[in-house]
């Protein structure tokens, strides 16, 4: 089994943080794989720091663990909701093309379908799924 983390990261203004990678199309919530010997909580802290210079405020809320069939039949994603602060703007590099905070009513046009589904689950307009 493989395991990853992904998070709906909100700032004090209620905006969500999204990233656009250089190697796949679309905007995503930050996250990544849990490495061997790493805890899920440790992976969450690491990925948010690496992808957005984000620090967690308070305690992250684990919302659900999804099966991610798009990656493989054995992949799972631990999905969190949390508040963050950005320590510095995230500069583009070989992995992250762009990143930023967006109002929920002003998301980029090419937000991924999985990201939109998670946001609908968060606002209660869609029931939670078991698959990413």
N, C-alpha and C positions, 0 to 999 in steps of 0.2 A: 504494500500500500504506500502511496505517496500522499503527502499532506502539505497544504499551503495555508497561508493566511491572507485575508483581504479585509479592508476596513472602510466604513463610511466615516470619514473624518470631517467634523464640523468645527468651524471657528466660532468666536463669540458672536459674530453677526449671523450665524445660522447658515453660512455658505459651506458647500461641500468641496473638498480638495480632490482634484482629478489629475491624472497624468496621461500624457500621450507618449508612447514608446517609439523608438526609432525603427523597431523590427516588426511591428504589427500595426494594422490600422485601428483607429478609434481611440476614444478616451476611456480610461479605466479608473476605478478606485485603486489606491496604492496597495501593494501586497507582493507576496512571493513565496517561495518554497521554504519549508522548515528543513534545515540541514541536519544531518546526522549529529547527534549529541546536543542539539539545540532544543530548547523548550519552545512551545507555541508562543508563550508570552515574550520570550527573547527574540523570536523571529519577527513578531509584530513590531517591537521596538526598533529592531534593526532595519526592517523594510521601510518603516515610516521615516526614519532618519535618512536612509540612503535615497529614497525616492522623492522626499519633499522637505528635508531639514525640519521635520515635524517632531515636536515633543508632546507626549500624552499628558493631558490635564485630568486628574482624577483617575477613576478605575474604568478600564474598557469593559463594555458589556458584550459578552458573547451571545450572539443572537441565534445562530444556527450553524450546524455543520452540514454542508452540501456534498453530494457526489458530483464530481466534475467530469461527466462522460466525454466532453469535448477533448480533454487532455488524455484520459484513459479510463477504462472501467474500474480502475483501482485508485483513482485520484480523488481526494477530498479537500474541501476548503472550509476552514474555520472563519466565519464572518462576524466581525465586530462592529459596534457603533461606539464612537468616542468623540470627546472634544480634544482639540489640539491647538497648539500655538506654533507658528513657524519662526525658527530662530534666525533665518536669513532666506532671501529668495533662492530658489533652486535653479542653478544655471544649467542650460542644456549641455548634454555630453553624448557619448556614444550610445547610451541606453535610453535616456530620457530626452525627448525632443522639446517638450513643453510641459508645464504644470501650472496649476493655479487654483484659486478658490472661485467657485461659481455659485450664484444664487440658484435655487432650485427651479425657478421659473425662467432662467436664462442660461441653460446648459449649452455646451457646444453642440453643433449639428450632428457630429459623428460619434456621439456617446454610444458605447456598445449596448447591444440588446440585454446582455446579462446585467450590466450596470443599471439600466432602466428598470429591469425586473426587480432588482434589489431595492431600488428607491421606491417603487410602487408597493413592495412589501412593507417597507419602513413607514410609509404614510397610510397604510391600511387599505389602499385601493385595490390590492391584489393579495390573495391568501399566500402564505409561505409555501414554497416548493421544497422538495427533497433534493432536486438536482439544480446545479448551478446554471 
